[in-house]
Amino acid sequence: MNVLVVGSGIAGLTAALHAQEAGHAVTVVTKGELGDGSTGYAQGGVAGVYGAGDSAEQHAADTVAAGAGLSDVAAVDALVADGAERIAELISRGVAFDRDADGVLMLGREAAHSHSRIVHAGGDATGAAISRAFVAAVRRSPILVIEHAFVTELIATGGAVRGIRLLIDDASAPASASALSADAVILATGGAGHLYAHTTNPAGTTGDGIAAALRAGAAVDDLEFVQFHPTILATGAAFLISEAVRGEGATLIDDDGRRFVFDSHPDGELAPRDVVSRAIARRAAAQGAPVRLDATMLGRETLARRFPTIDRVTRERGFDWSTEPIPVTPAAHYLMGGVVTDLHGRSTIPGLFAVGEVARTGVHGANRLASNSLLEGAVFGARAAAALGEPWPDSPSLSAPYPRDPAPASREYRDGNERAPFTRAALQKLMWDHVGLLRSDEGLRYALDTLRAWRAAATEPRTVAQHEDANLLLLAEATASAALARTGSVGAHYRLSDAEIRTTAPILETV
């Protein structure tokens, strides 16, 4: 088969390598350079190595609990069943996970995990180590790589996806349009962190794969479930402080030195990410200043050895986190929803697969368990490659690709003010304010009304940046619509009650 893989993170390169090794002709198309994307930024590790008293069943239970009970149990079972094989593959491809003096893999613990079962590489540089190893493996293989290529459209004929249209964005010349045909297209384009004003995601995460799938008519689900990472350094450009720091014993404190997260959850700093993020936002708003992460008890030597990247960046920004707590704030981090797939990455359109963050496998439910994302990319990337050439199963049909808003926002809500013109920054602020960590019915309706007006006035995109903006607009509308349709709070989707709307101050914007 002729296989196109769009994206070059762990999910895409796993799929590409497995497909090539199975005898398929594989082309990898990537928006930037090979290995760009979110994988290389991942400080957290890969969950799935079980020590004494732990098991795959316990890992599955923790995953479902973190997902607020909305995880697809079959998808979770596939994740943990294949985990050991995929971690062994990472090692065989050259990922040097951290080991103790006896050569035994070191296991860390992060929020909502009941045991230490997470392996890291380079302390807090796991994603970078994985990206380097997989890029090198692809470069050694016969896989064709096309870099700086932006996918604008999926080509569908006869009810099946049979290729892609793209812009080749070479800096030395104007972007040129092209098309590639294929027997199968595997989307591995990542999430949509740049829907929001504050995000941990690299610049290219503009939801391109999900938007292309939506336009092609593929089913998309769970877009309302956007995970906000609790601890981003609250000065300068967004920089993530790994959850593993709290797993090692660091605490979150307010201006009075009190560990306030216990007010929201008995697990305190190791509660699910959505709980911790909301607790931080509320406390920061109440005290008028960021909360702080206190890692001083770990000591200078441990911090430098265990978290070398974080140690370097915090010091470059003027903090000695071995002697003083550092200011932190939440930021958009991970999208649990995406293109609906089965257990082998197959979408609702024959010929179209989706793996990694672009996909809605059902593993994460309403909230992702820490360090399950790299594992999911490896597991379902391999599963998608294994399903190439198999008969396409019957797919569910939806009357609409995402929930529709039953009513527009009222003029009274806008207080008669003119709507600001569209810019990417305006969209990101709108989403942060009204479709972010804390949501209300009125705010969601206002956001949706504004987004629809912006889309109605949009012109045909021509440049890569314009295509990105169009994708963000489409996904923003779909996300706001899905959030409005889900009237109850669950996991990362939190709807403010009337009492909370009256008493909750705006989230402090300190990033």
ZAVORO-861566 format. One record per residue (C-alpha): x, y, z; residue in three letters. Coordinates in steps of 0.1 Angstrom, whole numbers, plus 2048, in hexadecimal, padded with zeros to 3 digits. Layout:
<pts>
XYZALA ...
</pts>
This chain:
<pts>
800800800MET 8098247FBASN 80683581DVAL 80785A826LEU 80F86384AVAL 808887853VAL 81C892871GLY 83D888880SER 8388848A6GLY 8398628B8ILE 8178578AAALA 81F85F886GLY 842852886LEU 838832898THR 81D82D87DALA 836835861ALA 85181E86DLEU 839801874HIS 829806852ALA 84A80783FGLN 8577E8852GLU 8377D6848ALA 83F7DC823GLY 82A7FB81BHIS 837819808ALA 836835821VAL 83885B81DTHR 83A87283CVAL 82D895837VAL 8358AE852THR 82B8D2857LYS 84E8DC864GLY 86D8C8865GLU 86D8A386DLEU 86889F893GLY 8588C1898ASP 8398C18ADGLY 82E8B98D1SER 8418998D6THR 8638A98D9GLY 8558C18F4TYR 8488A590BALA 8598A892DGLN 84388C93CGLY 84B867935GLY 83A848928VAL 823836940ALA 82181093FGLY 83E800952VAL 8307EE970TYR 8437E8990GLY 83A7D49AFALA 8157D69B7GLY 80D7E7996ASP 7FD7D9977SER 7EE7E1955ALA 7CC7DE966GLU 7D57F997FGLN 7E180F963HIS 7C080A951ALA 7AD812970ALA 7C1832976ASP 7BB83C951THR 796838954VAL 79484A975ALA 7A8868967ALA 790868949GLY 77386E961ALA 76484C956GLY 760857932LEU 77D843924SER 77682790BASP 77F80891FVAL 7897F4900ALA 7A18108F5ALA 7B0812918VAL 7B57EC918ASP 7C77EE8F6ALA 7DD809903LEU 7E97F6922VAL 7EA7D4910ALA 8027E28F6ASP 8167F990CGLY 8327E1915ALA 8397D88F1GLU 8397FD8E6ARG 850807903ILE 8687EB8F9ALA 8667F88D5GLU 87081B8E1LEU 88E80C8F3ILE 8987F78D4SER 8968168BEARG 8AF8288D5GLY 89C83A8EFVAL 8B283A90EALA 89983A92BPHE 8A884494DASP 8B6827962ARG 8C4823985ASP 8E781898DALA 8DD7F4989ASP 8CF7FA966GLY 8AB7F7970VAL 89280F961LEU 88982C978MET 86483097DLEU 853851985GLY 83085A991ARG 81A876985GLU 7F788398EALA 7DA86A98FALA 7F184C98CHIS 7EE8339A9SER 8128269A4HIS 834830996SER 833823972ARG 84083F95CILE 86283D94AVAL 87585C941HIS 89386492BALA 8AB880934GLY 897888953GLY 87F8A0944ASP 88789C91FALA 87587C916THR 86488A8F7GLY 8848988E9ALA 8958768EDALA 8788648DCILE 87787D8C0SER 89D87A8B9ARG 89C8548B8ALA 87E8528A1PHE 88A86D889VAL 8AB85B886ALA 89983A87FALA 88484A864VAL 8A285B855ARG 8B3838852ARG 894829842SER 88782A81EPRO 86A84082AILE 866860815LEU 86488082AVAL 8548A081DILE 85B8BD835GLU 84B8E0837HIS 82B8D1827ALA 80A8DD834PHE 7EB8C882EVAL 7CE8DD823THR 7B48C281AGLU 7AE89D819LEU 7A688F7F7ILE 7878787F8ALA 77A8647DBTHR 76084A7DBGLY 75984F800GLY 77D84880AALA 79C85E811VAL 7B58597F5ARG 7CF8757FAGLY 7D6898806ILE 7DA8BB7F8ARG 7F68CF806LEU 80B8EF805LEU 8308EB803ILE 83C908818ASP 86090C80DASP 86F92C81CALA 8829337FCSER 8639357E7ALA 83E93B7E9PRO 82991E7F6ALA 81F9077DASER 8018F07D8ALA 8048CB7D2SER 7F28AB7D7ALA 7FB8877E1LEU 7E78687DCSER 7E784A7F4ALA 7D582A7FDASP 7D3836821ALA 7D9856833VAL 7E4856858ILE 7DE87786ALEU 7F787D886ALA 7F68A3887THR 7F28A88ADGLY 7DA8BE8BFGLY 7CE8E28BFALA 7DF8F48DCGLY 7E09158C9HIS 7BB9198CDLEU 7C49298EETYR 7D89488F8ALA 7ED934910HIS 7F9911906THR 8168F990BTHR 8148EF8E6ASN 82D8F88CBPRO 8229118B1ALA 8178F8897GLY 7FB8E88ABTHR 7DE8F9899THR 7C78DB896GLY 7CE8D6871ASP 7C78B0870GLY 7A68B2884ILE 79A8CF86EALA 7A28BD84EALA 79089E85BALA 7728B4865LEU 7708C3842ARG 7728A0833ALA 754895848GLY 76687F861ALA 75787B883ALA 76789089EVAL 75F88E8C3ASP 76889A8E6ASP 7778BC8DBLEU 7698CC8FBGLU 7838B890FPHE 7A18CE90FVAL 7BB8C7929GLN 7CD8E493APHE 7EE8DC949HIS 7EF8EA96DPRO 8138F696FTHR 82190D955ILE 83C92595FLEU 829946964ALA 84295D954THR 84E961930GLY 844948914ALA 83192A920ALA 84891092EPHE 83A8F093ELEU 8458E4960ILE 8418BE95ESER 8278AD974GLU 84489697EALA 8518B2994VAL 8328AE9A9ARG 8358899A6GLY 85788C9B7GLU 8488A09D4GLY 8458C49CAALA 8278D79D7THR 8108F39CCLEU 80C9109E5ILE 7FA9319E7ASP 8069529F4ASP 801945A18ASP 816926A11GLY 7F7910A13ARG 7F38F09FDARG 7D18FC9F0PHE 7CA8E09D6VAL 7C08C99F3PHE 7A18DF9F6ASP 7968D19D4SER 7A28AD9D5HIS 7B08959EFPRO 7CE88D9D8ASP 7D98B19D9GLY 7F48B89BFGLU 7F18959B0LEU 7CC8999A9ALA 7C1897984PRO 7CD8B496FARG 7AC8C596AASP 7A68C7990VAL 7C98D5996VAL 7C68EE97ASER 7A58FC986ARG 7B18FE9AAALA 7CF91299FILE 7BB929989ALA 7A29309A5ARG 7BD9369BFARG 7D194C9A9ALA 7B39619A1ALA 7A99649C6ALA 7CB96F9D1GLN 7D39849B2GLY 7F49739ABALA 80195299EPRO 8039349B6VAL 8259259BAARG 8359029B5LEU 84C8FA9D2ASP 8678E19C8ALA 8818ED9E1THR 87E8CD9F6MET 88D8B99D9LEU 8AE8CC9DBGLY 8C58DB9C0ARG 8D78BB9B6GLU 8B78A79B2THR 8A68C299ELEU 8C38C6987ALA 8C78A1981ARG 8A389797FARG 8968B596CPHE 8B38C4959PRO 89E8D793FTHR 8878E7958ILE 8A48EF96FASP 8B6901952ARG 898915946VAL 88C920969THR 8AF92D970ARG 8B193E94FGLU 891950959ARG 89F95C97AGLY 893941992PHE 8A692A9A8ASP 88B9109AETRP 8A18FD9C6SER 89E9199DFTHR 87E92B9D5GLU 85B9219C9PRO 85492A9A5ILE 83393B997PRO 81E924982VAL 7FD92696FTHR 7E890F959PRO 7E990E933ALA 7D88FA917ALA 7EB8DA913HIS 7D98BC903TYR 7BA8B58EFLEU 7A88958F9MET 7908968DCGLY 7968958B7GLY 79087E899VAL 77B8608A5VAL 78E83F89FTHR 78A81B8A7ASP 7A58068B9LEU 7BB806899HIS 7B982B892GLY 79F828877ARG 788846873SER 764847867THR 77184D843ILE 78282F832PRO 7A683582BGLY 7AA84F846LEU 7BD846866PHE 7C485D884ALA 7DE8578A0VAL 7EB86B8BCGLY 7DC88B8C9GLU 7C98918A9VAL 7B48728B1ALA 79886B8C9ARG 7A18478D2THR 78B8488F1GLY 7A9841908VAL 7A9863919HIS 78486891FGLY 77E88A92FALA 7A288E93CASN 7C387F932ARG 7D786C94CLEU 7FB87994DALA 815868937SER 7FB855923ASN 7FE86B904SER 82085E8F8LEU 81583B8FFLEU 7F58408ECGLU 80884D8CEGLY 81F82F8CDALA 8038158D3VAL 7EA8228BAPHE 80482C8A0GLY 80F80889FALA 7EB7FC89FARG 7E2812882ALA 7FF80586EALA 7F57E1876ALA 7D27E8868ALA 7DE7F5846LEU 7CE7E082AGLY 7B47D0840GLU 78F7D4837PRO 7807F4844TRP 7667EE85FPRO 7437FD85EASP 74582186BSER 72B834880PRO 71A85086ESER 71387187FLEU 6F988B874SER 7128A687BALA 7388A5881PRO 7358B68A3TYR 7198C38BAPRO 7078E38AEARG 6FE9008C4ASP 6D89028C8PRO 6D89288CBALA 6F09468C4PRO 6FC95D8DFALA 6E697B8E8SER 6ED99F8DEARG 6E99A8902GLU 70799390CTYR 71D9A78F5ARG 70F9C7904ASP 70C9D78E1GLY 7319D78DCASN 73F9D18B9GLU 7509AF8B5ARG 7769B18B2ALA 7839A7890PRO 79298588CPHE 7B7980893THR 7C79608A0ARG 7CF9728C1ALA 7AA97D8C4ALA 79E9598BFLEU 7B794C8D9GLN 7AC9658F3LYS 78795E8ECLEU 78D9398F1MET 7A293E910TRP 788955920ASP 769941917HIS 77191E90BVAL 78E918923GLY 79490B946LEU 773918954LEU 75491B93DARG 73192993FSER 713926929ASP 71294B922GLU 73794C91AGLY 73692E903LEU 71993D8F0ARG 72B95E8ECTYR 74A94C8E0ALA 7379378C7LEU 7249558B9ASP 7459688B4THR 75694A8A4LEU 73A94588CARG 73B969882ALA 76096787CTRP 75D948867ARG 741957852ALA 75797584AALA 776961843ALA 786961821THR 79494380EGLU 7B693A81EPRO 7D593B807ARG 7F493B81DTHR 7FD921837VAL 7F693A853ALA 7D3941844GLN 7CC91C843HIS 7D7919867GLU 7BF935871ASP 7A392485EALA 7AA903870ASN 7AA915892LEU 78992688ALEU 778906880LEU 7858F389FLEU 77D9108B6ALA 75990F8AAGLU 7578EA8AEALA 7678EB8D0THR 7509068DDALA 7328F48CESER 73B8D48DFALA 7418E5900ALA 71F8F68FELEU 70E8D68F6ALA 71D8C4914ARG 7098D5930THR 7188C394DGLY 73C8C595BSER 7528A7957VAL 7788A3957GLY 7898BF944ALA 7688CF93AHIS 75C8E5956TYR 73C8F9955ARG 739914970LEU 719914984SER 706934989ASP 7149389ACALA 73793399FGLU 73294D983ILE 72896799DARG 74695F9B4THR 76395499ETHR 77B970993ALA 78A96E970PRO 7A795696CILE 7C7968971LEU 7DA96B950GLU 7FE96995BTHR 80F954940VAL 
</pts>
